[in-house]
Amino acid sequence: MILRTLLARLCGLAVVSFGSYAALGASSFSAAQEIAAALEPALTELGRPIHVYHYAPRANVGLPARGYIRPDDPRVRSYLKSKALFYWDVVLPTRADGMMSGLYVATDPVASRVFGGVGDEWALVRIVLREGFRYVDVRHAPPSGSSSARAIAAAAQRAGCSSVHPSQLFLAPPSESCRRLAFDTLALLDVDAVLYGYRAAPLQGCVERPEAAFLLLGDEVFDPTDTALFVVDGSDDALTRERFQINQLFTRAHEAGSARMPPWSIRRRKGQPVAHENLEEWMRSAIFGCRGATDDEPLPDAVWHDPASYWRERLESEPGSPWLRFRVAKSEFAAGNISAAIAHLRLLLSRDPDGPQILEALALALTYSASATDADREEAGRLAALLIEVSHYRSRLPTGGYRWSWIARLRHSITFARVGLAANRLEDALGYAQQAYEAAGARYEPGRLPPWLERIQDQSRELAEQIRRRRDEHSAAHR
């Protein structure tokens, strides 16, 4: 898991304006900071790749009403990108009686069949969310009466957004002030998606599934090569095997009591491969909520009352789990126990010396620790330099390159700049701050950046100014 809230909390993010909004006031931004801090226990990442599904009318994708369409048709990528960016479009009005526009995906192809997909004019899009995909889980978060719930309510009230639960704040903000608060909070959380409550289809062999669906917050959060389009015309395409697999999920749903029909009917011809030699094994791996592990379950109330103690107890029962140790490091850092967090991160680094999540978290923790020594800052600089090397290497890999070549490298550039500033490596730090600023704006037209990306661009701009001031002061002192 990536300890990305470290960066949001330590960067001193500035207030910026976006779209048609005026700059947010200090009270609104401080409210977002408090809500982001309160939701920290709800931040998590996927421990394995999963499949998610989205139904769309063929006309909305730009496809003809009839006929075969290739599974990798480029129009699908364009549709998914525009659909994801609808969420951030400040021109669209808020709807007190409905959900925000955006790219919503179900955790199986059966659950949302009643919402969309009925009729030949619909297409089914399958997306793979990869390991490390980061989201905030607001299904049951936080429980009523907890200190986190009270903190969120008070912060929202100050920002002019009353009586709102995090799920409503992110999915159906009832006013413009609530939407601004939602955008700002998500920017600070730095997540790929919001996980919310939506009834998952019971499947034979996986009946007791938790409610779960995702709102994807950008087109960069998944690799476009990990998507596939299915239409009713296409039983002989290259993904016939996966078509059978989807059909078998509907069959499993029927066995568990569902009456929903699959988007197509296929009879397997003699000699064709079955959908999957071990469907239940594949379901446990690729279908969210079928794993039988706590990772997919809504967070227990104990997490909200004392997260550090909860994760410590979990780690005691599974001491070999790097995922749990990273959660402990996160909770220790959030509780102000920086030395304890550093100890856990050092142990993780000894086992995974090139792990980018660990490198980033440890570099930042060493840099901003109140007891940091010159040796600590020098070590942080070495870790940040290695982080950049790892990031550039991963961007060239055939798997994951899309994600790593863009967002991770941008974030790691800012990490290196901040560590470089603290370690007095000013020229290197300035170069990476400028690189981050340019990269943040390179993919969008001026004035059209999503709010979370404007935050990154703004922090890199301010960081560059801080480095220049430090450099000038250093030069003046040595004249």
Protein Blocks (a to p, Z undefined) as FASTA:
>chain_A
ZZfklmmmmnopacddehjbccddfklmmmmmmmmmmmmmmgccdfbdcdddddddfkln
opafbdcddfklfklmmmmmmmmmmmmmmkbccdfkbccedddddfbfklmmmmgopajk
bccddddddehiacddfklaccehiaklmmmmmmmmmnopahiafklmmmmccbfklmmm
mmmmmmmnopabdcddddddddehilbccddddddfbfklpcfklgccddfbhpkbmklm
mmmmmmmmmmmmmmnopabdcfbdcdddehiacfblblmlmmmmmmghilopaklpccdf
klmmommlmmmmmmmmmmmlmklmmmmmmmmmmnopamlmmmmmmmmmmmmmmlmklmmm
mmmmmmmpmklcfklmmmmmmmmmmmmmmmmmmmmpmghklmmmmmmmmmmmmmmmmmmm
mnopaklmmmmmmmmmmmmmmmpcehiacfklmmmmmmmmmmmmmmmmmmmmmmmmmZZ
